[in-house]
Structures are given as structure tokens and as C-alpha cells.
Amino acid sequence: KNGATYTRSDSFSDDMTGNAWISGVQQVTTTEDIITHEDITTYGWVYLKNLGTDSSLYVDFGRETIADATDKICRLYGGESCIIKTAGLTAVHALSSSGTQAVEYAIIEL
């Protein structure tokens, strides 16, 4: 806002008991979709990016059904990304604000 910027470069490591991870791109629609993988029991780190270019469209992400606002983890507009360390999710639910939007993801088992 008002020309303010914040840039950060960081790295980290984590001790985790699982050894599974997955990355890919999923098409998210206005009917709730689930980003999940059968080899990952408990999500540790999750990277999400809305690959869209329209800054007025967004994808909401949640821990369970996200029709209820209290279950939303984050909202990413076109081009935005985030990385989170979860408290033991088993799936990430996603819901597009309009049409179908591509979401890039990477999930590392806890």
C-alpha cells in the first residue's frame, strides 16, 4: 500500500518424522476441491501459489470445508503465494472465487 514494499530472503530446516512429499498443479473450481495425496498422512510444510494473473480473482484455502469463514487458512489473489507450517493437517481444501484457477502446491509430510 502507498508504495511500501517488504522483501525478505530466508532459509530454514526442520526435523520431521515423515519422508513423503509431493508437488504439482491443481485446477481449483467454485465447487470446493481438496489438495491431498495418499502417501502423505500428516501435512507439515505447505507451499501454495495462485498461478492466475487476474488480481481481482482469488482462491481461499482451508483446513476443512471452507464455506464457513472460520475454517479459512488464507486467501491468495492471482500471482500471490505463501508457505505455512501446519499443526497436522491431513488435507487442504481450496475454493475459487470465480471460474477455474490453477494452484501450484508442494506438501511435505510432518
Disulfide bonds with the S-S distance in Angstrom:
none
